[in-house]
Amino acid sequence: MPRNQFERTVFALITVVITVHAFVFYSVYVVNGESLRQMAGTASVLSAVSSIGGIFMFGRVMPVWSVVLVEFCIAFVMECVYGGPLSFRLAVKNFDPEKTHPVIFETAVICSTVALMVPAMSLIAMFLYYPYGNGFSARVALVQWLRLMCFNFPFAFFSQLFFIQPFVRTVFRAIFARKRGE
């Protein structure tokens, strides 16, 4: 879909804005919701986040907006430098974009992106959310990373394949359709 660097950057920007918000919501409510509720002694996750004053990141409590901003910056750089270019190369290794149906090729790119980005972003998230107050342990870090990958992979795969990427492609087409004369 994107034909030049500007379009690839816009595509990545739209994707990351949606994906980061989805993942922050997912990680706060689904992955860590029960522990946040128990820690704060509240009935809802939203009440827990409010009473704690935010979310733990870098070993301290930070407001939710700053967590979203940090994750957005990291994910955008990772998508532009690592995920996007490598996923396209992986898809091209297995499918010829000229001969393969566009849906199949786009699906291969999405699957490649998920396969590359989930381990990388889970590793980064492990360092961002590691409980540094207890000291650092390589074993605990490895377990946290594997745990995050197990939680994140199914969510990333299904949300990207069936919701986020179809929506992003629709928005992208709407933005660039007049410019291209489509």
Sine and cosine of phi, psi and omega as CSV:
sin_phi,cos_phi,sin_psi,cos_psi,sin_omega,cos_omega
0.00,0.00,-0.89,0.45,0.04,-1.00
-0.91,0.40,0.70,-0.71,-0.09,-1.00
-0.97,-0.26,-0.34,0.94,-0.02,-1.00
-0.63,-0.78,0.03,-1.00,-0.09,-1.00
-0.89,0.46,-0.64,0.77,0.03,-1.00
-0.87,0.49,-0.73,0.68,0.00,-1.00
-0.91,0.42,-0.62,0.78,0.05,-1.00
-0.89,0.46,-0.62,0.78,0.01,-1.00
-0.93,0.38,-0.67,0.74,0.04,-1.00
-0.90,0.44,-0.69,0.73,0.03,-1.00
-0.87,0.50,-0.72,0.70,0.02,-1.00
-0.89,0.45,-0.65,0.76,0.00,-1.00
-0.87,0.49,-0.75,0.66,0.01,-1.00
-0.88,0.48,-0.72,0.70,0.00,-1.00
-0.87,0.50,-0.73,0.68,-0.08,-1.00
-0.94,0.35,-0.61,0.79,0.03,-1.00
-0.85,0.53,-0.73,0.68,-0.02,-1.00
-0.94,0.34,-0.71,0.70,-0.08,-1.00
-0.91,0.42,-0.68,0.73,-0.02,-1.00
-0.89,0.45,-0.70,0.72,0.03,-1.00
-0.89,0.46,-0.67,0.75,0.02,-1.00
-0.89,0.46,-0.68,0.73,-0.03,-1.00
-0.95,0.30,-0.58,0.82,0.06,-1.00
-0.90,0.43,-0.72,0.69,0.06,-1.00
-0.86,0.52,-0.74,0.67,-0.01,-1.00
-0.87,0.49,-0.74,0.68,-0.06,-1.00
-0.94,0.34,-0.57,0.82,0.01,-1.00
-0.96,0.29,-0.74,0.67,-0.10,-0.99
-0.99,0.10,-0.75,0.66,-0.13,-0.99
-1.00,0.08,-0.80,0.60,-0.10,-0.99
-0.96,0.28,-0.72,0.69,-0.11,-0.99
-0.91,-0.42,0.09,1.00,-0.10,-1.00
-0.86,0.52,-0.74,0.68,-0.04,-1.00
-0.91,0.42,-0.67,0.74,0.01,-1.00
-0.93,0.38,-0.57,0.82,0.07,-1.00
-0.91,0.42,-0.69,0.72,0.02,-1.00
-0.88,0.48,-0.70,0.72,-0.01,-1.00
-0.92,0.40,-0.66,0.75,-0.02,-1.00
-0.89,0.46,-0.67,0.75,-0.05,-1.00
-1.00,0.02,-0.26,0.97,-0.02,-1.00
0.93,0.37,0.62,0.79,-0.02,-1.00
-0.90,-0.44,0.21,-0.98,-0.03,-1.00
-1.00,0.07,-0.38,0.93,-0.03,-1.00
-0.77,-0.64,0.38,-0.93,0.01,-1.00
-0.92,0.39,-0.66,0.75,0.00,-1.00
-0.87,0.49,-0.66,0.75,0.06,-1.00
-0.90,0.44,-0.63,0.78,0.01,-1.00
-0.90,0.44,-0.73,0.69,0.02,-1.00
-0.88,0.48,-0.65,0.76,0.01,-1.00
-0.91,0.41,-0.69,0.72,-0.05,-1.00
-0.95,0.32,-0.54,0.84,0.05,-1.00
-0.96,0.28,-0.51,0.86,0.01,-1.00
0.99,-0.17,0.21,0.98,0.02,-1.00
0.58,-0.82,-0.53,-0.85,-0.05,-1.00
-0.80,-0.60,0.58,-0.81,0.03,-1.00
-0.94,0.34,0.82,-0.58,0.09,-1.00
-0.48,-0.88,0.62,-0.78,-0.04,-1.00
0.84,0.54,0.49,0.87,0.04,-1.00
0.98,0.22,0.20,0.98,0.04,-1.00
-0.54,-0.84,0.20,-0.98,-0.01,-1.00
-0.99,0.16,0.76,-0.65,0.03,-1.00
-0.77,-0.63,0.51,-0.86,0.04,-1.00
-0.88,0.47,0.48,-0.88,-0.05,-1.00
-0.86,0.51,-0.64,0.77,-0.02,-1.00
-0.88,0.48,-0.58,0.81,0.00,-1.00
-0.96,0.30,-0.54,0.84,0.07,-1.00
-0.90,0.44,-0.72,0.70,0.03,-1.00
-0.88,0.48,-0.68,0.73,-0.01,-1.00
-0.89,0.45,-0.71,0.71,0.02,-1.00
-0.89,0.46,-0.74,0.68,0.00,-1.00
-0.90,0.43,-0.61,0.79,0.02,-1.00
-0.88,0.48,-0.75,0.66,-0.03,-1.00
-0.87,0.50,-0.72,0.70,-0.01,-1.00
-0.91,0.41,-0.72,0.69,-0.04,-1.00
-0.91,0.42,-0.61,0.79,0.00,-1.00
-0.91,0.42,-0.71,0.70,0.04,-1.00
-0.89,0.46,-0.71,0.70,-0.01,-1.00
-0.88,0.47,-0.66,0.75,-0.01,-1.00
-0.92,0.39,-0.68,0.74,-0.04,-1.00
-0.95,0.30,-0.60,0.80,-0.11,-0.99
-1.00,-0.05,-0.60,0.80,-0.18,-0.98
-0.90,-0.43,-0.90,0.45,-0.14,-0.99
-0.89,0.46,-0.80,0.61,-0.04,-1.00
-0.87,0.50,-0.84,0.54,-0.04,-1.00
-0.89,0.45,-0.68,0.73,-0.04,-1.00
-0.95,0.32,-0.59,0.81,0.01,-1.00
-0.91,0.41,-0.61,0.79,0.05,-1.00
-0.90,0.43,-0.68,0.73,0.02,-1.00
-0.89,0.46,-0.65,0.76,0.04,-1.00
-0.89,0.45,-0.67,0.74,0.01,-1.00
-0.91,0.41,-0.64,0.77,0.00,-1.00
-0.92,0.39,-0.51,0.86,0.05,-1.00
-0.88,0.47,-0.53,0.85,-0.08,-1.00
-0.97,-0.24,-0.38,0.93,-0.05,-1.00
-0.69,-0.72,0.64,-0.77,0.10,-0.99
-1.00,0.05,0.90,-0.44,-0.05,-1.00
-0.86,0.51,-0.45,0.89,0.00,-1.00
-0.97,0.23,-0.51,0.86,-0.09,-1.00
-0.97,-0.23,-0.29,0.96,-0.05,-1.00
-1.00,-0.03,0.63,-0.78,0.06,-1.00
-0.84,0.55,0.68,-0.73,-0.07,-1.00
-0.82,0.57,-0.59,0.81,0.00,-1.00
-0.91,0.41,-0.65,0.76,0.02,-1.00
-0.91,0.41,-0.70,0.71,-0.02,-1.00
-0.91,0.41,-0.69,0.72,0.03,-1.00
-0.89,0.46,-0.62,0.79,0.05,-1.00
-0.90,0.44,-0.64,0.77,0.05,-1.00
-0.90,0.44,-0.64,0.77,0.03,-1.00
-0.91,0.42,-0.70,0.72,0.00,-1.00
-0.88,0.47,-0.73,0.68,0.00,-1.00
-0.89,0.46,-0.64,0.77,0.03,-1.00
-0.91,0.41,-0.66,0.76,0.02,-1.00
-0.89,0.46,-0.71,0.70,0.02,-1.00
-0.89,0.46,-0.69,0.73,-0.02,-1.00
-0.89,0.45,-0.51,0.86,0.02,-1.00
-1.00,0.06,-0.68,0.73,-0.14,-0.99
-0.98,0.20,-0.56,0.83,-0.04,-1.00
-0.88,0.48,-0.77,0.63,0.03,-1.00
-0.89,0.46,-0.65,0.76,-0.04,-1.00
-0.92,0.39,-0.75,0.66,-0.02,-1.00
-0.94,0.33,-0.52,0.86,0.07,-1.00
-0.92,0.39,-0.61,0.79,0.05,-1.00
-0.90,0.43,-0.71,0.71,0.03,-1.00
-0.89,0.45,-0.70,0.72,0.01,-1.00
-0.89,0.46,-0.58,0.82,0.04,-1.00
-0.86,0.51,-0.68,0.73,0.02,-1.00
-0.95,0.33,-0.60,0.80,0.01,-1.00
-0.92,0.40,-0.65,0.76,-0.12,-0.99
-0.96,-0.27,0.16,0.99,-0.02,-1.00
-0.89,0.46,0.66,-0.76,0.02,-1.00
-0.98,0.22,0.98,0.19,-0.09,-1.00
-0.91,0.42,-0.31,0.95,0.01,-1.00
-0.88,0.47,-0.39,0.92,-0.01,-1.00
-1.00,-0.08,0.12,0.99,-0.11,-0.99
1.00,0.04,0.12,-0.99,-0.03,-1.00
-0.94,-0.34,0.71,-0.70,0.05,-1.00
-0.74,-0.67,0.78,-0.63,0.01,-1.00
-0.89,0.46,-0.60,0.80,0.02,-1.00
-0.90,0.44,-0.73,0.69,0.02,-1.00
-0.89,0.46,-0.66,0.75,0.03,-1.00
-0.88,0.47,-0.70,0.72,0.02,-1.00
-0.89,0.46,-0.70,0.71,0.01,-1.00
-0.89,0.45,-0.68,0.74,0.03,-1.00
-0.88,0.48,-0.68,0.73,0.00,-1.00
-0.89,0.45,-0.73,0.68,0.02,-1.00
-0.89,0.45,-0.63,0.77,0.04,-1.00
-0.88,0.47,-0.73,0.69,0.01,-1.00
-0.88,0.47,-0.67,0.74,0.02,-1.00
-0.89,0.47,-0.65,0.76,0.01,-1.00
-0.90,0.43,-0.61,0.79,0.06,-1.00
-0.96,0.27,-0.69,0.72,-0.16,-0.99
-0.98,0.20,-0.55,0.83,-0.10,-0.99
-0.87,0.49,-0.79,0.61,-0.01,-1.00
-0.88,0.48,-0.66,0.75,0.01,-1.00
-0.89,0.45,-0.72,0.69,-0.01,-1.00
-0.89,0.45,-0.71,0.71,-0.05,-1.00
-0.87,0.50,-0.82,0.58,-0.08,-1.00
-0.95,0.31,-0.63,0.77,0.00,-1.00
-0.93,0.37,-0.65,0.76,0.02,-1.00
-0.93,0.37,-0.71,0.71,-0.08,-1.00
-0.93,0.36,-0.65,0.76,-0.14,-0.99
-0.96,-0.28,-0.32,0.95,-0.06,-1.00
-0.83,-0.56,-0.87,0.50,-0.16,-0.99
-0.92,0.40,-0.82,0.58,-0.04,-1.00
-0.90,0.43,-0.67,0.75,0.10,-1.00
-0.86,0.51,-0.63,0.77,0.03,-1.00
-0.92,0.40,-0.71,0.71,0.00,-1.00
-0.88,0.47,-0.67,0.74,0.01,-1.00
-0.91,0.42,-0.59,0.80,0.05,-1.00
-0.92,0.40,-0.72,0.70,0.03,-1.00
-0.90,0.44,-0.69,0.72,-0.01,-1.00
-0.87,0.49,-0.70,0.71,0.03,-1.00
-0.88,0.48,-0.64,0.77,0.00,-1.00
-0.91,0.41,-0.61,0.79,-0.01,-1.00
-0.95,0.32,-0.70,0.72,-0.14,-0.99
-0.98,-0.20,0.05,1.00,-0.04,-1.00
-0.90,0.43,-0.70,0.71,-0.02,-1.00
-0.93,0.36,-0.61,0.79,-0.01,-1.00
-0.89,0.46,-0.62,0.79,-0.04,-1.00
-1.00,0.03,-0.25,0.97,-0.04,-1.00
0.98,0.19,0.46,0.89,-0.01,-1.00
-1.00,0.07,0.00,0.00,0.00,0.00
